[in-house]
Amino acid sequence: MPVAIEFKGVGRHYGAVKALDGVSFTVQEGEFFSMLGPSGSGKTTSLRLMAGFEQPSFGSLQLMGKEASGTPPYERDVNTVFQDYALFPHMTVLENVAYGLMVKKIPKAEREAQAREALAMVALPDHGQRTPAQLSGGQRQRVALARALINRPRILLLDEPLGALDLKLREQMQVELKVLHRKLGITFVYVTHDQGEALSMSDRIAVFNHGQIEQIATPRELYHQPKTRFVASFVGSANVVETALAAKAIGSAKAFSIRQEHMSVGQAGTEIPADRVQVEGEVLAVQFLGANQRIEVQVGDQILTAMQIESEATAALADRTQAGQRIALSWAKKHMVMLDS
């Protein structure tokens, strides 16, 4: 598959601040590629470099096989959708969508026809004469998408585009974005700090931390086979069992991760099969979360968390489990993932 974007040892420094520090990765043409990480991890800096809003301090950045460093944004076959939509409030929806074509001096009739087609693509065919103020947050986001897509870019950059929406609308837009990506077949690069968004939509995910990439993998691989402590704890909130507790639990001081949903809760002192590991600790809190129950347990100098699907059995167990009580946590050895760092 052809490469749409390639970073080769790319860095972006602001004096002593290393926002991005020698990063290398590729994005395949037609891929839905997400950059995931906390604030300040380097993901938005990477996107701004792709867009041409900033230039690398060093390294090579190629778009569609051509060096892009130094190329201004308007000469790149790339468009960006922002979290705040960036719509012109004094223009109609149709005028907002057609704006890029007007700048290119496309005749009015042609640009309006293309704008209507773009609005139909994002399920807003009858909203052309409204203003942004007359739209909901989700509708404004669709207009921003239509405006970005009307120029038919080969790469669409999305900078936390759903961050301002409420949960239900955000989940709906995740589905719509994935459908739109499949329909258009162009490259999507999506920046988010929300692991749920990244896991639900992406073909591959790059996990950023302190200006570096910790791991690039498919959502399923990231979730089930994290390589580092940071990835294990940030993607899916796994328990990371550190060296002291690991040595006590499994006889090896190598840190490992175990997913919360793979942990079982039982009475202290209970015998377990040879294919399982068990530790004991003191309950700190029991939280009811609707579909799940979360039990936090102090084990030695660590806090481990078990997540159990709500059922009659787990509800009864949770009712009997109180803060301060001593309990056992156990898990199958096959679910442990040894960590590189």
ROKOL-348295 format. One record per residue (C-alpha): residue number from 0; residue in one letter; x, y, z. Coordinates in Angstrom, 2 decimals. Example, Ala and Ser with C-alpha at 12.3 -4.5 7.8 and 13.67 -1.06 7.14 Angstrom:
# residues 2
+-----+------+---------+---------+---------+
: seq : type :    east :   north :      up :
+-----+------+---------+---------+---------+
:   0 :    a :   12.30 :   -4.50 :    7.80 :
:   1 :    s :   13.67 :   -1.06 :    7.14 :
+-----+------+---------+---------+---------+
END
This chain:
# residues 341
+-----+------+---------+---------+---------+
: seq : type :    east :   north :      up :
+-----+------+---------+---------+---------+
:   0 :    m :    0.00 :    0.00 :    0.00 :
:   1 :    p :    1.42 :    3.46 :   -0.91 :
:   2 :    v :    2.67 :    5.68 :    1.93 :
:   3 :    a :    0.71 :    8.91 :    2.46 :
:   4 :    i :    2.80 :   10.39 :    5.29 :
:   5 :    e :    6.32 :    9.59 :    6.46 :
:   6 :    f :    8.20 :   11.08 :    9.40 :
:   7 :    k :   11.94 :   10.33 :    9.45 :
:   8 :    g :   13.59 :   11.41 :   12.68 :
:   9 :    v :   11.39 :   14.50 :   12.90 :
:  10 :    g :   11.82 :   16.89 :   15.82 :
:  11 :    r :   10.19 :   20.16 :   16.80 :
:  12 :    h :   11.95 :   22.06 :   19.56 :
:  13 :    y :   11.01 :   25.39 :   21.13 :
:  14 :    g :   14.22 :   26.39 :   22.83 :
:  15 :    a :   14.78 :   23.83 :   25.57 :
:  16 :    v :   11.25 :   22.39 :   25.15 :
:  17 :    k :   11.23 :   19.25 :   22.99 :
:  18 :    a :    7.61 :   19.04 :   21.80 :
:  19 :    l :    8.61 :   16.31 :   19.35 :
:  20 :    d :   11.98 :   14.62 :   19.54 :
:  21 :    g :   13.21 :   12.48 :   16.64 :
:  22 :    v :    9.98 :   10.69 :   15.74 :
:  23 :    s :    9.70 :    8.23 :   12.85 :
:  24 :    f :    6.52 :    6.59 :   11.53 :
:  25 :    t :    4.49 :    6.10 :    8.36 :
:  26 :    v :    0.78 :    6.43 :    7.55 :
:  27 :    q :   -0.54 :    4.32 :    4.69 :
:  28 :    e :   -2.70 :    5.86 :    1.98 :
:  29 :    g :   -6.39 :    5.34 :    2.80 :
:  30 :    e :   -5.67 :    4.48 :    6.45 :
:  31 :    f :   -7.56 :    5.79 :    9.50 :
:  32 :    f :   -4.54 :    6.59 :   11.67 :
:  33 :    s :   -4.96 :    8.01 :   15.17 :
:  34 :    m :   -2.40 :    9.81 :   17.32 :
:  35 :    l :   -3.28 :    9.22 :   20.96 :
:  36 :    g :   -1.75 :   10.70 :   24.08 :
:  37 :    p :   -2.16 :   13.15 :   26.95 :
:  38 :    s :   -1.80 :   16.91 :   26.60 :
:  39 :    g :    1.75 :   17.89 :   25.71 :
:  40 :    s :    2.71 :   14.46 :   24.38 :
:  41 :    g :    3.51 :   15.63 :   20.81 :
:  42 :    k :    0.45 :   14.45 :   18.88 :
:  43 :    t :   -0.93 :   17.89 :   18.00 :
:  44 :    t :    2.57 :   19.14 :   17.12 :
:  45 :    s :    2.84 :   16.22 :   14.67 :
:  46 :    l :   -0.49 :   17.15 :   13.09 :
:  47 :    r :    0.51 :   20.81 :   12.77 :
:  48 :    l :    3.70 :   19.73 :   11.02 :
:  49 :    m :    1.63 :   17.65 :    8.56 :
:  50 :    a :   -0.67 :   20.62 :    7.93 :
:  51 :    g :    2.25 :   23.01 :    7.38 :
:  52 :    f :    1.27 :   25.32 :   10.27 :
:  53 :    e :    4.72 :   24.61 :   11.71 :
:  54 :    q :    8.00 :   23.36 :   10.29 :
:  55 :    p :   10.32 :   20.67 :   11.69 :
:  56 :    s :   13.40 :   21.71 :   13.65 :
:  57 :    f :   15.11 :   18.71 :   12.05 :
:  58 :    g :   14.31 :   15.50 :   10.20 :
:  59 :    s :   12.36 :   14.72 :    7.03 :
:  60 :    l :    8.59 :   14.93 :    6.57 :
:  61 :    q :    7.16 :   13.54 :    3.33 :
:  62 :    l :    3.57 :   13.76 :    2.06 :
:  63 :    m :    2.58 :   11.45 :   -0.82 :
:  64 :    g :    6.26 :   10.68 :   -1.44 :
:  65 :    k :    7.43 :   14.32 :   -1.66 :
:  66 :    e :    9.42 :   16.30 :    0.90 :
:  67 :    a :    7.00 :   18.71 :    2.61 :
:  68 :    s :    9.31 :   20.60 :    4.96 :
:  69 :    g :    9.12 :   24.28 :    4.02 :
:  70 :    t :    6.01 :   23.83 :    1.87 :
:  71 :    p :    3.22 :   26.26 :    2.95 :
:  72 :    p :   -0.19 :   24.85 :    3.97 :
:  73 :    y :   -2.01 :   26.04 :    0.83 :
:  74 :    e :    0.36 :   24.04 :   -1.38 :
:  75 :    r :   -0.27 :   20.75 :    0.46 :
:  76 :    d :   -2.98 :   18.29 :   -0.55 :
:  77 :    v :   -4.16 :   18.35 :    3.06 :
:  78 :    n :   -7.14 :   19.88 :    4.91 :
:  79 :    t :   -7.73 :   20.20 :    8.66 :
:  80 :    v :  -10.85 :   19.99 :   10.83 :
:  81 :    f :  -10.51 :   21.69 :   14.22 :
:  82 :    q :  -12.27 :   21.14 :   17.55 :
:  83 :    d :  -13.77 :   24.65 :   17.52 :
:  84 :    y :  -15.11 :   24.22 :   13.93 :
:  85 :    a :  -13.66 :   27.64 :   12.84 :
:  86 :    l :  -16.82 :   28.55 :   10.86 :
:  87 :    f :  -17.51 :   32.11 :    9.74 :
:  88 :    p :  -20.53 :   33.26 :   11.81 :
:  89 :    h :  -21.66 :   35.92 :    9.26 :
:  90 :    m :  -21.84 :   33.40 :    6.38 :
:  91 :    t :  -24.50 :   30.84 :    5.62 :
:  92 :    v :  -23.67 :   27.16 :    5.85 :
:  93 :    l :  -23.46 :   26.94 :    2.06 :
:  94 :    e :  -21.11 :   29.93 :    1.92 :
:  95 :    n :  -18.92 :   28.44 :    4.66 :
:  96 :    v :  -18.59 :   25.15 :    2.79 :
:  97 :    a :  -17.91 :   26.88 :   -0.53 :
:  98 :    y :  -15.37 :   29.33 :    0.88 :
:  99 :    g :  -12.28 :   27.38 :   -0.17 :
: 100 :    l :  -13.55 :   27.19 :   -3.74 :
: 101 :    m :  -14.29 :   30.93 :   -3.74 :
: 102 :    v :  -10.67 :   31.60 :   -2.74 :
: 103 :    k :   -9.63 :   29.48 :   -5.73 :
: 104 :    k :  -11.93 :   31.65 :   -7.89 :
: 105 :    i :  -14.18 :   28.77 :   -8.91 :
: 106 :    p :  -17.34 :   30.18 :  -10.60 :
: 107 :    k :  -20.25 :   30.71 :   -8.20 :
: 108 :    a :  -22.65 :   28.20 :   -9.74 :
: 109 :    e :  -20.01 :   25.46 :   -9.76 :
: 110 :    r :  -18.85 :   26.05 :   -6.19 :
: 111 :    e :  -22.42 :   26.14 :   -4.87 :
: 112 :    a :  -23.19 :   22.87 :   -6.64 :
: 113 :    q :  -20.10 :   21.28 :   -5.09 :
: 114 :    a :  -21.01 :   22.73 :   -1.68 :
: 115 :    r :  -24.49 :   21.18 :   -1.87 :
: 116 :    e :  -22.92 :   17.86 :   -2.81 :
: 117 :    a :  -20.54 :   18.10 :    0.18 :
: 118 :    l :  -23.44 :   18.93 :    2.53 :
: 119 :    a :  -25.36 :   15.92 :    1.25 :
: 120 :    m :  -22.29 :   13.79 :    1.97 :
: 121 :    v :  -22.43 :   14.79 :    5.66 :
: 122 :    a :  -26.25 :   14.40 :    5.86 :
: 123 :    l :  -27.07 :   18.14 :    5.86 :
: 124 :    p :  -28.61 :   18.64 :    2.40 :
: 125 :    d :  -31.30 :   21.08 :    3.60 :
: 126 :    h :  -29.21 :   23.28 :    5.89 :
: 127 :    g :  -27.39 :   25.42 :    3.33 :
: 128 :    q :  -29.22 :   28.67 :    4.08 :
: 129 :    r :  -28.86 :   28.50 :    7.86 :
: 130 :    t :  -26.09 :   30.24 :    9.80 :
: 131 :    p :  -23.73 :   28.41 :   12.17 :
: 132 :    a :  -25.61 :   29.89 :   15.16 :
: 133 :    q :  -28.74 :   28.03 :   14.04 :
: 134 :    l :  -27.02 :   24.64 :   14.16 :
: 135 :    s :  -26.32 :   22.17 :   16.95 :
: 136 :    g :  -22.74 :   21.26 :   17.87 :
: 137 :    g :  -22.92 :   18.05 :   15.85 :
: 138 :    q :  -24.29 :   19.88 :   12.81 :
: 139 :    r :  -21.53 :   22.51 :   13.02 :
: 140 :    q :  -18.98 :   19.71 :   13.11 :
: 141 :    r :  -20.52 :   18.21 :    9.96 :
: 142 :    v :  -20.30 :   21.61 :    8.22 :
: 143 :    a :  -16.62 :   21.83 :    9.17 :
: 144 :    l :  -16.11 :   18.37 :    7.68 :
: 145 :    a :  -17.92 :   19.33 :    4.48 :
: 146 :    r :  -15.79 :   22.46 :    4.14 :
: 147 :    a :  -12.62 :   20.42 :    4.55 :
: 148 :    l :  -13.73 :   17.73 :    2.11 :
: 149 :    i :  -14.96 :   20.03 :   -0.67 :
: 150 :    n :  -11.36 :   20.60 :   -1.79 :
: 151 :    r :  -11.03 :   16.84 :   -2.14 :
: 152 :    p :   -7.79 :   16.50 :   -0.18 :
: 153 :    r :   -5.85 :   13.26 :   -0.24 :
: 154 :    i :   -5.25 :   13.62 :    3.50 :
: 155 :    l :   -7.76 :   14.84 :    6.08 :
: 156 :    l :   -6.37 :   15.92 :    9.46 :
: 157 :    l :   -8.77 :   15.95 :   12.43 :
: 158 :    d :   -7.63 :   17.78 :   15.56 :
: 159 :    e :   -9.79 :   16.51 :   18.46 :
: 160 :    p :  -12.90 :   17.29 :   16.37 :
: 161 :    l :  -15.39 :   15.73 :   18.81 :
: 162 :    g :  -13.98 :   17.17 :   22.02 :
: 163 :    a :  -16.73 :   19.80 :   22.43 :
: 164 :    l :  -19.64 :   17.37 :   21.98 :
: 165 :    d :  -21.59 :   15.56 :   24.68 :
: 166 :    l :  -21.07 :   11.81 :   25.13 :
: 167 :    k :  -24.06 :   10.54 :   23.13 :
: 168 :    l :  -23.40 :   12.86 :   20.18 :
: 169 :    r :  -19.69 :   12.06 :   20.30 :
: 170 :    e :  -20.42 :    8.35 :   20.01 :
: 171 :    q :  -22.80 :    8.99 :   17.10 :
: 172 :    m :  -20.21 :   11.11 :   15.30 :
: 173 :    q :  -17.57 :    8.40 :   15.79 :
: 174 :    v :  -19.75 :    6.01 :   13.80 :
: 175 :    e :  -20.45 :    8.65 :   11.13 :
: 176 :    l :  -16.77 :    9.52 :   10.74 :
: 177 :    k :  -15.85 :    5.87 :   10.27 :
: 178 :    v :  -18.61 :    5.44 :    7.65 :
: 179 :    l :  -17.46 :    8.61 :    5.88 :
: 180 :    h :  -13.87 :    7.40 :    5.86 :
: 181 :    r :  -14.89 :    4.10 :    4.32 :
: 182 :    k :  -17.00 :    5.88 :    1.70 :
: 183 :    l :  -14.31 :    8.38 :    0.68 :
: 184 :    g :  -11.27 :    6.12 :    0.89 :
: 185 :    i :   -8.89 :    8.98 :    1.70 :
: 186 :    t :   -6.31 :    9.11 :    4.49 :
: 187 :    f :   -7.64 :   10.24 :    7.88 :
: 188 :    v :   -5.21 :   11.32 :   10.61 :
: 189 :    y :   -7.04 :   11.78 :   13.90 :
: 190 :    v :   -5.66 :   13.43 :   17.04 :
: 191 :    t :   -7.28 :   12.58 :   20.38 :
: 192 :    h :   -6.56 :   12.11 :   24.08 :
: 193 :    d :   -9.63 :    9.85 :   24.34 :
: 194 :    q :   -8.61 :    6.19 :   24.18 :
: 195 :    g :  -12.21 :    5.09 :   23.48 :
: 196 :    e :  -12.34 :    7.21 :   20.33 :
: 197 :    a :   -9.02 :    5.89 :   19.11 :
: 198 :    l :   -9.85 :    2.25 :   19.82 :
: 199 :    s :  -13.29 :    2.41 :   18.19 :
: 200 :    m :  -12.35 :    4.11 :   14.91 :
: 201 :    s :   -8.72 :    3.51 :   13.99 :
: 202 :    d :   -6.93 :    1.09 :   11.72 :
: 203 :    r :   -3.74 :    1.81 :   13.68 :
: 204 :    i :   -2.87 :    4.00 :   16.65 :
: 205 :    a :    0.36 :    5.76 :   17.60 :
: 206 :    v :    0.61 :    6.32 :   21.36 :
: 207 :    f :    2.58 :    9.50 :   22.15 :
: 208 :    n :    4.31 :   10.38 :   25.42 :
: 209 :    h :    6.76 :   13.22 :   26.13 :
: 210 :    g :    7.49 :   13.89 :   22.46 :
: 211 :    q :    8.13 :   10.25 :   21.62 :
: 212 :    i :    6.06 :    7.35 :   20.29 :
: 213 :    e :    5.71 :    4.52 :   22.80 :
: 214 :    q :    4.00 :    2.06 :   20.44 :
: 215 :    i :    2.20 :    1.87 :   17.08 :
: 216 :    a :   -0.25 :   -0.98 :   16.58 :
: 217 :    t :   -3.82 :   -1.91 :   15.75 :
: 218 :    p :   -6.40 :   -1.15 :   18.46 :
: 219 :    r :   -6.67 :   -4.82 :   19.41 :
: 220 :    e :   -2.88 :   -5.25 :   19.60 :
: 221 :    l :   -2.48 :   -2.12 :   21.71 :
: 222 :    y :   -5.15 :   -3.22 :   24.12 :
: 223 :    h :   -4.07 :   -6.83 :   24.52 :
: 224 :    q :   -0.30 :   -6.55 :   23.91 :
: 225 :    p :    0.98 :   -3.23 :   25.33 :
: 226 :    k :    4.77 :   -3.01 :   25.25 :
: 227 :    t :    5.39 :   -0.39 :   27.95 :
: 228 :    r :    4.05 :    0.67 :   31.33 :
: 229 :    f :    2.68 :    3.87 :   29.82 :
: 230 :    v :    0.73 :    2.13 :   27.03 :
: 231 :    a :   -0.66 :   -0.47 :   29.43 :
: 232 :    s :   -1.94 :    2.16 :   31.86 :
: 233 :    f :   -3.08 :    4.74 :   29.28 :
: 234 :    v :   -4.86 :    2.44 :   26.83 :
: 235 :    g :   -7.60 :    0.59 :   28.67 :
: 236 :    s :   -6.28 :    1.39 :   32.14 :
: 237 :    a :   -4.61 :   -1.94 :   32.85 :
: 238 :    n :   -3.01 :   -2.75 :   36.18 :
: 239 :    v :    0.77 :   -2.51 :   35.93 :
: 240 :    v :    2.30 :   -4.83 :   38.51 :
: 241 :    e :    5.69 :   -3.39 :   39.39 :
: 242 :    t :    8.86 :   -5.28 :   40.23 :
: 243 :    a :    8.46 :   -5.74 :   44.01 :
: 244 :    l :    4.91 :   -7.06 :   43.80 :
: 245 :    a :    5.73 :   -9.02 :   40.63 :
: 246 :    a :    8.57 :  -10.82 :   42.44 :
: 247 :    k :    6.19 :  -11.75 :   45.24 :
: 248 :    a :    3.34 :  -12.79 :   42.92 :
: 249 :    i :    5.16 :  -14.72 :   40.18 :
: 250 :    g :    8.75 :  -15.05 :   41.41 :
: 251 :    s :   10.16 :  -12.68 :   38.78 :
: 252 :    a :   10.96 :   -8.99 :   39.22 :
: 253 :    k :    9.93 :   -8.15 :   35.64 :
: 254 :    a :    6.93 :   -5.79 :   35.54 :
: 255 :    f :    3.79 :   -6.99 :   33.79 :
: 256 :    s :    0.27 :   -5.76 :   33.02 :
: 257 :    i :   -3.05 :   -7.41 :   33.73 :
: 258 :    r :   -6.37 :   -6.01 :   32.51 :
: 259 :    q :   -8.92 :   -5.05 :   35.15 :
: 260 :    e :  -11.59 :   -7.26 :   33.57 :
: 261 :    h :   -9.28 :  -10.30 :   33.81 :
: 262 :    m :   -9.07 :  -10.06 :   37.60 :
: 263 :    s :  -11.39 :  -12.09 :   39.83 :
: 264 :    v :  -12.33 :  -11.19 :   43.39 :
: 265 :    g :  -12.55 :  -13.83 :   46.12 :
: 266 :    q :  -12.11 :  -14.50 :   49.81 :
: 267 :    a :   -8.64 :  -14.23 :   51.29 :
: 268 :    g :   -6.97 :  -17.58 :   51.88 :
: 269 :    t :   -8.79 :  -19.36 :   49.04 :
: 270 :    e :   -6.78 :  -21.97 :   47.14 :
: 271 :    i :   -6.39 :  -21.47 :   43.38 :
: 272 :    p :   -5.42 :  -23.70 :   40.41 :
: 273 :    a :   -1.80 :  -23.83 :   39.24 :
: 274 :    d :   -2.58 :  -21.80 :   36.10 :
: 275 :    r :   -3.63 :  -18.76 :   38.15 :
: 276 :    v :   -1.87 :  -16.11 :   40.24 :
: 277 :    q :   -3.31 :  -14.72 :   43.47 :
: 278 :    v :   -2.47 :  -11.79 :   45.73 :
: 279 :    e :   -4.25 :  -10.46 :   48.80 :
: 280 :    g :   -4.95 :   -6.93 :   49.92 :
: 281 :    e :   -7.27 :   -4.48 :   51.61 :
: 282 :    v :  -10.32 :   -3.04 :   49.85 :
: 283 :    l :  -10.11 :    0.73 :   49.38 :
: 284 :    a :  -13.36 :    1.33 :   47.49 :
: 285 :    v :  -16.21 :   -0.41 :   45.69 :
: 286 :    q :  -17.80 :    1.64 :   42.90 :
: 287 :    f :  -21.01 :    0.88 :   41.00 :
: 288 :    l :  -20.69 :    2.13 :   37.40 :
: 289 :    g :  -23.91 :    0.79 :   35.88 :
: 290 :    a :  -22.79 :   -2.03 :   33.60 :
: 291 :    n :  -19.66 :   -2.64 :   35.68 :
: 292 :    q :  -18.39 :   -2.67 :   39.26 :
: 293 :    r :  -14.90 :   -1.42 :   40.10 :
: 294 :    i :  -13.09 :   -2.65 :   43.20 :
: 295 :    e :   -9.84 :   -0.95 :   44.23 :
: 296 :    v :   -7.51 :   -2.94 :   46.45 :
: 297 :    q :   -4.31 :   -1.95 :   48.24 :
: 298 :    v :   -1.80 :   -4.77 :   47.67 :
: 299 :    g :    1.54 :   -4.02 :   49.29 :
: 300 :    d :    2.63 :   -0.61 :   48.03 :
: 301 :    q :    0.39 :   -0.78 :   44.93 :
: 302 :    i :   -3.29 :   -0.21 :   44.22 :
: 303 :    l :   -4.81 :   -2.83 :   41.90 :
: 304 :    t :   -8.25 :   -2.52 :   40.32 :
: 305 :    a :  -10.69 :   -5.27 :   39.35 :
: 306 :    m :  -13.52 :   -4.48 :   36.92 :
: 307 :    q :  -16.45 :   -6.90 :   36.96 :
: 308 :    i :  -19.50 :   -6.99 :   34.72 :
: 309 :    e :  -22.66 :   -6.27 :   36.70 :
: 310 :    s :  -24.62 :   -9.44 :   37.38 :
: 311 :    e :  -26.55 :  -10.97 :   40.26 :
: 312 :    a :  -23.41 :  -12.76 :   41.42 :
: 313 :    t :  -21.10 :   -9.72 :   41.24 :
: 314 :    a :  -23.77 :   -7.47 :   42.79 :
: 315 :    a :  -24.08 :   -9.85 :   45.73 :
: 316 :    l :  -20.29 :   -9.96 :   46.06 :
: 317 :    a :  -20.05 :   -6.16 :   45.91 :
: 318 :    d :  -22.74 :   -5.86 :   48.60 :
: 319 :    r :  -20.62 :   -8.08 :   50.86 :
: 320 :    t :  -17.34 :   -6.32 :   50.01 :
: 321 :    q :  -16.59 :   -3.31 :   52.18 :
: 322 :    a :  -13.73 :   -0.85 :   52.49 :
: 323 :    g :  -11.15 :   -2.17 :   54.92 :
: 324 :    q :  -11.97 :   -5.81 :   54.21 :
: 325 :    r :   -9.16 :   -8.20 :   53.24 :
: 326 :    i :   -9.81 :  -10.02 :   49.94 :
: 327 :    a :   -7.99 :  -11.96 :   47.24 :
: 328 :    l :   -7.44 :  -10.92 :   43.64 :
: 329 :    s :   -6.57 :  -13.62 :   41.11 :
: 330 :    w :   -6.01 :  -13.92 :   37.38 :
: 331 :    a :   -5.04 :  -16.49 :   34.77 :
: 332 :    k :   -1.32 :  -16.51 :   33.90 :
: 333 :    k :   -2.19 :  -16.46 :   30.18 :
: 334 :    h :   -3.61 :  -12.93 :   30.55 :
: 335 :    m :   -0.36 :  -11.44 :   31.89 :
: 336 :    v :    1.66 :   -9.28 :   29.46 :
: 337 :    m :    5.33 :   -8.77 :   30.28 :
: 338 :    l :    6.45 :   -5.18 :   29.68 :
: 339 :    d :    9.62 :   -3.99 :   27.94 :
: 340 :    s :    9.91 :   -0.74 :   29.90 :
+-----+------+---------+---------+---------+
END
